[in-house]
Amino acid sequence: MKKSKYTIFIPVGSRSILFNCRTDELIQVEKRLSDLYQKNANDLKVIKELAPEFYTYLCDKGFIVENDIDETQLILNNWKKEDELGTELGITINPTMSCNLRCWYCYEEHRESTFMNHTIFEAIIKYLHNQVKSKEYKHINISFFGGEPLLSFEDTVKPLMKAAKTMETKDIYFSWHFTTNATLLTQEIARWLKPFNPSFQITIDGDEKIHNMVKKPIDGMKTYRLTLEHIQMLLDMQLKVGIRFNYTAKTIERFIDVLSDIKTFTVEEKKRCNVSFHRIWQDNKVPYAEVKKVLLPIEEAFRKEGFFVISETSRQVGRCYGDVENSVVINYNGQIYKCTAREFDEEHSEGLLQPDGMIAWNERHVDRLSVRYGNKTCRQCILFFLCHGGCSQNKLESLNRNGCIRGYSEKEKTDYINQRIKDIYLEQSRKEEKKL
């Protein structure tokens, strides 16, 4: 037996924490066991002899592994197994590239006449039929993106949801998600959607002043208060909402004012509402290390008010959907993509939806598959399982680059692990709260 190469030892006062970056397991140990482990980590027979129960626990949780185990290969094998045997299919559909707002950072051009036609709609229905008929999946999640998907609610979203509902059986079910600016959401739409129990991701760009400057509709309407009202409406209807805070180095500190506006949500509403912070990708002049000094205290302030914060170290982040084989993005014109964070143009397209509901993949898709499990540096890194080398798109764009794709220093890796440990304690607390 040998010590796992993913195990780290962190002294905390009179106790210590053992954390394994592959199994995502941690244990807090008293001084006696802590000293025993430190002195004999390379001579495990002593631990087995003096503390057999402790030794067995370390083996069960992956802190100790067989001598011939290749732990990195274990990670890769598990990911490959997830891809090959996954029972969930994720489909993102862009009903339109048009939008009623004009955010300065949006990479979409909002071209005219970008609404889905009947031919593409029918091809999507056939694609869904093919997936249901294959009996490969037990769960199909359809996420509407864009553009603003609610612009096509009556023409595309509603009829597609009706059609999919008829395909459900005792062996397969559909779930639904909307990425929307929420300004077009109405009581009538929300009531129609309620039986489908959809979830939502809704973006806020700063405090009231900043948000209204960024989320500018053509008619000049103020959007901040309207967005908050519609988030409240969804929570009142017992629906789940993820609030995405898009920030820059200049605007991040203003989100403390947003907290003042939403901290009045009830305890139950906060349980149905998570928040996450995402830096606008064009904002790159100030180093992230500097921005993080402001970001982390604000994230903590939201946690203290009872919100669940999905941070970069949260296991809820998981592998990038673009890395997962059972995930596809279908554009309004039938072009196929794997990533929603780049332009929906010919250059980034990875295939085309055929009239019979089949997908014709291209060479770019083959390139993505070749890099989805990270580069050599990733596979040698202690964070490999937790960080997985960043998102699939970054891996693709770093095809011939060596080194850490995310550019982490050793200190930043340590900070990442420390924050992950804090996340685990927070996640455990939330589970305990749900039991009460």
N, C-alpha and C positions, 0 to 999 in steps of 0.2 A: 504493500500500500504506500501511497505518497500523498503529500499535501497538494491540494488543488492549486494550480498556478493562478487561479482567479480569486483565491482567498486573500483578503487583506486583514490586518490586525490594527485596531484603533483603540489606544488607551483613552478611557473616559473616567477621570477621577480614580477612585479605588477599584473600579471595574474596567472591563474592556469589551469592545464589540468586535465580533468576527463577522465579516460580511463576504459573501461569495458573489462575484460579478457574473457568474454563469447561471447559477440556480436562483439568483435574486433572493437568497435566504440570509437571514442574520440571526445572531444569538448574542445576548449580553451575558457575560460570565463574571463570576466573582473572582477575587484576587488569586485564590488558591489555584483555580483552574486556568486562570489567565497566565500565571507564572509557569504552570506545568506545560501549557501549550507553547509559550515563548521559548522555553528551554529545550523542548523536545519536538519541535515542529519537523525536524529532519531525522528524528528517531522515534517514530510513532509507536513502536512496541512498548515504550515506557508509558505513554499515555494510556494505551490499551490495558496495561498491567495495573496501573495505579488508579485509573478512573474509567472502568469499562463502560459504564452507562454514557459518560461524556463521549467516549470514543465511538460508541455505536451511533449516537446522535450525529456526530460529525460525518460519519460514513453515510448515514441515511440522507443527510441534507447536502451532500456533495462537497463538503469541506475537505474530505479525504476520498481519494479515488484509487482504483486499481492501478498498478504500475504500468500496465500496457494500454491504458486508456489515453486516447488522443482527444482532449477536451474540446479543442477547436473544431475537430471533425464532428464531434457530437453536436455542436451548435449548428454546423452546416447540414448535418443529416436531419436534424429536427426541422430546420427551415424547409429543406427539400421535401420532407414528409408532409409538412403543412401545405406546400404548394401542390403536391401530387394527390393528397388524400383530403384536401380541404372540402368541407361540406357547405361552405358559404360562398356565394358569388356576389361581388360588389359591382354594380353598374351605375356609372354617373352619366346622366343624360343632360345635354345642353339643348333645351327646346328652342332657344334663340340666343344670338349674341347681342341683341339690342338691350338697352337699359334706359330707365327713366332718370338715372342720375349720371353725373359726370365727375367721378373722383379722379384727381390729378394723377394718382399712381397706377390706375388700372391699365393693364397691358393690353386689354381688348380695345379694338378700334370702333366697336359698336356700329358696324356697317349697316346700311339700310338693307331691307329685304333679307334678313337672316332668320326668318321663321321657318320651322320645319314644314316640308311639304308632305302630301299624302303618301308618296312613294317611300320616303324614308320612314314615316310613321309605320307603314305596313311592314317594312323590313325589320323594324324594331320588334313589332308584335311577333313576327316569325322567329326572330332571334330568341325571344322569351319562350315561345313554344318549344323551340329546339332544346333549350336548357332544361325546361320542365320534363320534356320527353326523355332526355338522357338519363334522368333519375340520379345524376351525379350529386345534386345539391339538395339540402334540406331547407336552406334559407337563401332567399335572394333579396338583397337590399338594393333599392333603387334610390339614388340621390339626384335631385334636380339642381342643376348649376347653370351658369351662363356667363354673361348677360344676366338679366333679371328674369328668372323662370316664371314669375307670376304674371308677366306680360303675356305669356302663352297659356295661362291657366285654363281657359275655356276651350281653346283649340287643340292643345296637346296634352297638358298635364292631366286634366280631368278624364278625358277619354282613355288615356293610357292606364291610369289607375283603375278605372272601371274594367278594362279588358284584362289586366293582370289579376284582378280579384277573382275573375271566373276561372283562372288557371290554378288557383290554390286547391290543394288536396290535403288529406290527413298526413301526407308525407312531406309536403313542401309548403312553406308560407313566405309571404312577401313582407318586407318592412320598408319604411319610407323616410326620406330625409330631404330637407330643403335648405340650400344656402341662398339666403335672400337678404336684401336690405330692409325688408319688412314694411316699407312705406306703402306698398300696394295691398298689404294684407287688410282684409275687412272681416267683420263679424260673420258675414255670410260665407266667405271662403273658409274661415276657421271652423265654423260649424259643419260645413260639408266635409272637411278633412278629419274632424274629430274621431269618427268611427275607425279611421285607418291608423290612428295613434301615431302620427308622424313626429319626428324630432326636427329641430331647426338649428341652424347656425346663423346668427345675426351679428353684423359688424357694427362696432362703435369706434370712432376715430379720435376720440379725445373728449374734453369737456364740451359743454353746450356750444360755446363760441367756435372752437376748433372743428367740432363735428359738422356744424352748419356751414362752415367754410369749405370743408372737404366734400361732404355729401350734398352737392348742390343739384337740385332738380331744375329742369328747364324753366319751370314757372316761378322759380325763386322761393318756393315754400321752405320754411324752417323744418328740418327733419329730425332733430335730436329728440324733442319731446314726443313727437309722433312715434318714433322708434321705441322709446321707453314704454309708451302706452300700449303698443302692440306686443312687446315682450310681456308686459303685465297681463294682457288679455290671454296670451297663450298659457302662461303659468296658472291663471285663474281656471283655465279649462283642463288642468292637470296634464299638460303636455310638457315635454322636455325641451329646454333651450340651452344651447351653448352660445355664450357671448364671446365673440372674437374681438379683442382689442388690437387694432392696427396702430402701431406707434412709430414715431421717429425719435431720434436723439433729443429733438427739441420739444416734442409733445409728451413724452413718457411721464414726466412728473405731473402733468395735468390730469392723469387718470385717477388721482386721489380725490378729485372733485366728482368724478363719475361714481366712485364708491359712496360718496355722500348722498347721491341721488338714488342709489339702488339698495343701500344697506337696510332700508325699511322693508324689504321683502321678508315675508314670514319664514320661520324655520323650515316649514314644509316646502315653500317655494324655492328656497336656497338649495334644498336637496334635489330639486328638479332642474337646477340651473348651475352649469359649470362656467368658468371663465378661463380664457387663455390669452396670452400676450404674444403678438407676432410683429416682428420688426418689418416695416415696409422695405421691400428688397432694393429699391433705388437709394435708400438712405444708408450710405456706406462710408461717409467721410469720417465720422467719429468711431474709433475702435469699439468693438462690442464689449471689451473688458471694461471700458469706461461707462458705457450705457448700462451695463449689468449692475453697477454700483447703485444706480437709481432704480432699476427694474426690480431687483430682489426684495428691497424693503416694501415696495408697493404690492408685489405679489403676497408678501407676508401680511400686509394690512388687510387684503381681501380674505385671506385665510382666517384671520382673527375675527372677522365679521361673519364667519360661517360659510363662506363660499369655497367650493372645491376648485382649486387652481390646477389646471393641467399645464405643468411646466415641461421643459425639455428633458427632465430626468424622470418624468412620470411614466410608469409602465403602461399607462393607458395610451401613451403615444404610439407604442408598438412599432413594427416595421412599416416603412412607407408603403402606402397602397400601391404605388407604382412598382414596387419590388415583388408584390404578391401576384402569382400567376392568375388567380381567380379574381381579377379586377380589370375593368375596362371602362374607357370613357368614350361615349358616342356623341359626336357633334351633330348639330341640326342638319348638316349636309351629308351625313353618313361617314365622314372621316373618323378614324379611330385613333385614340391617344391613350397614354398611360398616366399622364400627369396633367393636373388642372392649373399648375402654377407657371405655365409658359403660354406663349401665343398659340392659338388654335389655327395654325397655318400649315401650308404644305411641308415646310421644312421640319416641323415637329410631329407631323402625322406618322403613325406607325402601321396604318392599314386602312382598309375601306370595307364598310358593311355592304354585303351583296344583297340583291333583291330577295334571295331565298333565305336570308337571315344568317348566313355564314359570314365569317370575317376573313378577308384576304390580307394577311400580315405582310409587311415589307422588311427590308434589311435593317432599318433603324430599330425595329423591334428585336431583331436577332442580336444587335449590339447591346441593347438594354439587358436582355437575358444573360449575356456573357459577363456583365459587371455587377449584377444585382446583389451578389454575396460579398462585395467589398474587394479591395486590393490586398496585396501582400502585407502592407503596413497595418491595415485593419485587422487582419487575421492574427497578427502577433500582439495586438493591443489588449490590455486588460479590460477595456470597455467594449470589446467586440460585440458581446451579446446585448448589452444595454444600448449602445450607440448605433450599432450595426453599420457603421461607416457613413452615416448621414442618409439623406434621401436618394432615391433611385435616380432622380434627375441630375443631382450633383455628381453622382458616380458616373453617369453617362457623359457629362460635360468635362469630367476629369479623367477621361479614358486613358490618356497617356501620361498621367501625372503620378509621381511617387509621393510617399509621405501621407500624413494625416489629411484627409479630405476636408475635415472641419478645422484643421489648423490648431488643434488643442496643444497647449504646453503641458508639461508634467503637473504643474500646479493646477491648471484648469481641469485635468483629469481627476486630481484629488478632490477638487471642489465639486465636481460632478458626482463623485461617489458619496461625498458627505451629504449633498442635497438629496441624492437617491435614498439614503438611509432615513433622512427626515421625512421624505415622502412616504416611506413604508410605515413609519409610526403614525403619520396622519391618516393613511389609508386604513390601517388597523383600527384607529379611533372611530372612523366613519362606519366601519363594519359593526363595531360594538354598539354605536348609537342606533343603528338600524334594528338591532336585536331588542333594544329596550322598548 
